[in-house]
Amino acid sequence: QVQLVESGGGLVQAGGSLRLSCAASGRTFNSYTMGWFRQAPGKEREFVVSINWSGANTYYADSVKGRFTISRDNAKNTVYLQMNSLKAEDTAVYYCAATPYIGTATQLGNNYDLWGQGTQVTVSS
């Protein structure tokens, strides 16, 4: 059973930074496209960013372009989300997920097969 576990969330001041990690565990791990989604209370889940297996192709939501950076270390079965210049509107539960799709199809949550439990990110003024 492959599982995804997020970590690194917490409370930061507006303008600060956080680095989230998503570690895959289990007997088998496929180098799928990995993505980050987020959901604020009372809001729908939204796409944040995705990265293909090699790291050569990334897609960022307009709301995080220039502030967030996704990366992955396949040898460690881990994907990261570096979040800089954080805003109050970034406050949400952040979810890591895996999909066999590539390209713009990775922006759709319905295309993801496996999800982590989420980690809370809170940005204060």
N, C-alpha and C positions, 0 to 999 in steps of 0.2 A: 504494500500500500504506500503510494507516494503521497507525501503531505507537504504543504507549503506553510511556513511559519514566519510571520513578520515580526520585526523588532525595531527599536530605535525611536519610537514615538515618544512624545512628551510635551511639556509646556515650554514655550519660548516667547520672547518679546518680539513684537513686530520689527521687521528688518533683520532678524536673526536667522540662524540656519539650523537644520536638522539633517541627519543622514539615516534613512531607513534601510533596513536589510530584509531580504526575503530568502530564507534557506529552504532548500528542498531536501527531504529525507525519505528513505525507503530503499528497497532493493534495486529498483529500476528507476532511472531518470532519463528522459528524453530531452534533448536540447531544443525545446519548443521556443517559439516566440513568447516572451514574457511581458506582462503589462501591469501597470498600476492603475487602479480606480480609486475613487473616493466618494464618500457619502456623508453629507452633513445632516443633522437632525431635521426632519420634515422635508428633506429634499431628495430628489432621485439620484441614484448612482450615476456618476459621470466618469468618462474616460480621462485619464491624466497623461499617460505616455506608454509606449511599447517599444520593444527592442527585439530584433531577430537573433537567431542563435549565435551568429558571429559578431554581433554588435555593429555591423556595417550599416544597418537601416534602422532608423528611429522615427517615431511619430509623436509629436507633442501637441497637446491641447493648446489652443491659443492663449488660454488663461495662465499658462505656466511657461510659455516660451521665453527664453532668456533668463529664467530664474531657476528652473529645475533641470537636472541632468541625470539621465538613466545610464547605468553601466552594468556589466555582468562579468562574472568570473566563473566560467564553466567548470574549471578544475575543482572549484569549491562548491559547485551547485548553488550559487548565490547570485542574486541580482540586487542592485542598490539603487536608491533614489536620493540624490543630493538635492536638498531644497534650500535655496538661498533667497534673501530678500523676502522673507515670509510676510504675508498679509493676514489680517484677521479673517478674510474670506477663504483662506486656505484651511481653516479649522474644519476637520472632518475625521472620520475613520478611514484609514487608507488600507486598501486591499491589494495584495499581490495575486496574480493569476497567470495561468499557462494556457496557450492555444496552439494548435497545429497550423493555423492560418498564417499568412504573410500579407504584407502590404496594408492597404487601408481597411481590409476586413478585420484587422486587429484592433480597430477602434470600437468594435461592437462587443459589449459584454456577453451577449448570447453565444458568441463564437469561442468562448473560453471553457475549457473542460474542468479545470481544477482551480480552486480558490483557497486562499489562506483565511485565517480567522479575523484578521484586521488588527491595526494598531492605531491608537488615538493620537492625533496631532492637534494641539491647541495653541493658537497664536493670540497673545494678549497685547493690548495697546500700551 
